[in-house]
């Protein structure tokens, strides 16, 4: 009899041990708003173009609740507010029935990756995903902050500010200035027509096809920037730097990897590349005009370009005007060799 009761209880639990999904939806007509302001304490965020003259928010919940009643109660506890306020669309979301710690020690329990606030920790044992999907007119600014997960913004014509403490940032085809910051993930920016500032403390950075200045820094990963037409600044303490098809000036440094840069055109200003833990490889057009200053403590300097004396082509330090000289091309490493080659070779 006891075994039958155990089997019946296990069967009853398995009935509800399935993925459940539901959503909360709200939208508002727009009269004068030109900027989205969304600040939430949990969940991932996706922003994309939608219907002109209207802003919409859909919040998706996915999880394996112990029973349907608790899932329904969670939806009732969740409150979503979307409103137009002068030139802004304000989006706020919270759980009204907060979790109250039973002892001071419970304040120090680990935060949940989705429910990164005390209000929804009561559902964190089974809630797997919360996602905000926001639609706004294409010509719109976006100011997005979440403390719990990733951010994705695409196909907007305006200024984008994205901040998260617990996930990655993905930005695609933004026609305006970009500012992305995360403490716990990678950043990818693909396609842009404005300046870009991206910062992360815990991941890699990838930027491509940006028509503007790029300022990228990370403390824990590599940096890859390609097809940029503005000034490039790249800083990392824990990875390599790869710069491809750059037409502006470059300032790149790393403490933990190699630096590779391909310059497509005559630099518009001084270029500086340095590393403490790897080699430096630079390629440039044959007719590039720069003043080369290259030095290494752990290898040699080699170049395809003509220098005043043949013996100067392979040494630990090389200072020479290339094709008559021009802006400074400063290269320094303490842990590898330096190559300065013709583009395409």
N, C-alpha and C positions, 0 to 999 in steps of 0.2 A: 504493500500500500504506500509506504514511504517513497519507494522508487517511482511509483506512478505519479505521486504529487510533484516530485522533482522534475520528472519528464514533462508534466503539464505546465509547470512554471517556466521551464526552459523554452517550451513551445510558445507560450504566451509572450515571452520576451522577444523571441525571434520574429514574431509577427510585426513588431514595431522596429526591429533592428534593420531598417532599410533607409536609404537616402530619401529625404523629404525636401521639397523645394516649394517656395512660395515667394511672393513679392508684394511690396507696398509701392504704389504709384501716385505721383502728384505732378501737376503741370499748371503753369500760370501764363496768361497773355502778357506781352510786354508793350509798354508805351514809350519809355525813355531809357531803359536800362541798356548799358553797353558792357558791363563787367559781371562775371560770375564770382561770387565769394562763397566758398565752401570750406568749412572747418569742422571735421568730425574726429571723434576719438577712437574709432574702430573701423575696420573694413578697408577694402581696396576701392579705388576711384577710377572710373573711365569717363572721359569727356570727349564729345564728338559733335560735329554739326548735325542739326536737326531742322525742324520747321522754322522758317523765318517768322519773327514776331511772337515766338513762344519759347519758353524754357520748360523742360521736363526732367523729372527725376524718377528713376526706378531703382528700388533697393531690393536685391535678391538675397534670400536666406537659404542656405543649404546645410543640412545636418542629419544626424540620426538620433532623434529624440526618443526617450523611453516610452512615450505614448503621444498620441495625436493631441491630447488635451494640453500637454506642456508646450508643444509647438504653437498651438493656437494662443496660449497665454503669452508666449513671447511676442507674437505679433501684436497682441493688445497692449503689451507694455511698451512697445516701440512707438515713438512719436517722431514724425517727419514734418518739418516746417519749411515751406518754399514760398517766398514772397518777394515782390519787387519793392525796392526802397530807393526812391530817387533814381540814381544811375546804376544801381547794383541789383543783382538777383542774389538774395541771401538764402543759403541752404543750411539748416541745422537739423541734427538728428541725435536722439538720446533714448535711453530706457528710463521710464519714469519710476519703476519699482526697483530701487537700488538694493544691492547686496550689502548687508551690514556685518562686519567682522565680529565674531563671537569672542575673540581674545586679541590682545595686542600683537601676538606672534603671527596672526593671520595677515597682518599688513605686509609681512615680508615674503609672502608666498609668490612664486614666479608669475609674471604677467602672461596672459594668453596672447598668442600672435594675432588673433582676430579681435578678441574682447580686451583691448588694452585700457580698460577703465573698470572701476569697481561696480558700475551699474549693471553691466551685462555678464559679470563673471559667474552668476548663478546659472547661465546657459552654456558656459564655456566647455563643460564636460562633454557636450554632444554637438555643439554648433561648429561646423567645419568651415564655413565661408560666408562672408557678408560682402556684397559688391554694390557700389553706387554707380549706376549708369546715368550720366547726365547729358542732355542734348540742349544746345543753345544755337542761336544763329551763327553762321560761319564767321562773320565779321564781329568778333566778340573777344574781350579780354577775359582771362581766367586766372583766379587766385585760389589755389587748391592746397589744403593742408589735411593730412591724416596722420594719426599716431600709430596706426595699426597695420598698414600693409602697403601695397604698391600703388603707383599712380600712372595712368596712361592718358595722354592728351594728343589728339591728332586733328589735322586739317582745319586749323583755326587761323584767321587773319587778325592778329592782335597780339598783345603782350601776354606772356604766360609765366606765372610764378607757381612752382610746384615744390612742396616740402613734405617729407615724411620721415618718421623716426624708425620705421620698421620694415622697409621694403625697397624695391627698385623703382626707377622712374624711366618711362618710355615716352619720348616725344617724337612726333612724326609730322613733317610738312607744316611747320609753324611759320607764318609770314609776319614776324615781329620779334622783338627782343625776348629772350628766354632766360629764366633764372631757376635752376633746379638744384635742390639740396636734399641729401639723405644721409642718415647716420648708419644705415644697415643694409645697403644693397648697391647694385650697379646702376649706371645711368647710360641711356642710349638716346642720342639725338640724330635723327635722319631727316635731312631736308629742312632748310631754314633760310629766311631772308632777313635776318637781323642778327644782332650781337647775341652771344651766348655765354653765360657764366654757370658752370656746373661744378658742384662740390660733393664729395662723398668721403666718409671715413672708413667704409668697409667694403669696397668693391671696385670693379673696373669701370672705365669710361670709354664709350665709343661714340665718335662724332663723325658725320659724313655729310657732304653736300651742303655746306653752310656758306652763305654769301654774307659774311660779316666777321667781326672779331670773335675769337674763341678763347675763353679763359677756363681751363680745366685743371682740377687738382684732386688727388686722392691720397689717403694714407695707407691704403691696403690693397692696391691692385695696379694693373697696367692701364695705359692710355693709348688709344688709337684714334687718330684724326686724319681724315682724308678728304681731298677735294675742298679745301677751304681757301677762300679768296681774301681773307682779312688777316690781321695780326693773330698769331697763335701763341698762347702761353700754356705750358703744360708742366705740372709739378706732381711727382709721386715719390713716396718713400719706400714703396714695396713692389716695384714691378718695372717692366720695360716701357719704352715710349716708341711708338711707331707713327711717323708722320709721312703721308703719301700725297703727292700732287698738291703741294702747297705753293701758292703764288704770292703770299705776303711774307712779312718778317716772322722770325721764330725765336722764342725764348723757352727752352725746355731743359729740365733737370730731373734726375732721379738718383736715389741712393742705392737702388737694388736691381739694376738691370741694364740692358743695352739701349742705345738711342739710335734710331734709324730715321733719316729724313731725306725725302726726295723733293727738290725745289724745281718747279716747272718754269720759273721766270726769274728775271732780275729782282733780287730782294729790294723792297722799298725802304728798308731800314736795317739796322744792325741785327745780326742773328747770333744767339748764344745757345750752345748745347753742351751739357756737362753731365757726368755720371761718376759715382764713386765705386760702382760695382760691375762694370761691363765695358764693352767696346762702343765706338761711335762710327756710324757709316753714313756718309752724306753723298748724294748725287746731285749734280747741277748741270745746266746747259753748258756747252763748250765755250760759249761767249760770255758767260757770267763774269761780272766785274766786282770783285770783293777783295778786301785785305784779309788774308788768312792768318790766323794765329792759332796754331794747334800744338798741344802738349799732352804728354802721357807719362805716367810713372810706372806703368806696367806693360808696355809694349812699344810699338813704333808707329810713326806717321808715314803713310803712303799716299801718293796722289798721282792722278793721270795728267794734271795740269802742268804746263811748263812753269818752272821756277828758275830763279837766277842762276843756280849752279846745279849740275846733275847730281852731285853728292848730297844735295838737300832733299832729295825725293824720299829717302827712307831714313828717318832719324826720330829721336824722342821728342824733338821740338822743331817746329817749322813756322817761320814768320815770313810771308811773302805776298806781294800784290799779284793777284791773278787777273790777267788781261788788262793790266794797267791800274787795277785797284778800284775800290768803291766802298760800300758799307762794310763794316766789320763782320767777319765770320769767325767767331770764337768757339773753339772746340777744346774740351779738357776732360780727361779721365784719369782716375787713379788705379783702374783695374783692367785695362785692356788696350787694344790698339785702335788707331784712327785711320779710316780710309776716306779719301775725297776723290770721287770718281765722276767721269762723264755720265750724264743722264742716258740711260739705255744700255750702258756697258755692263 
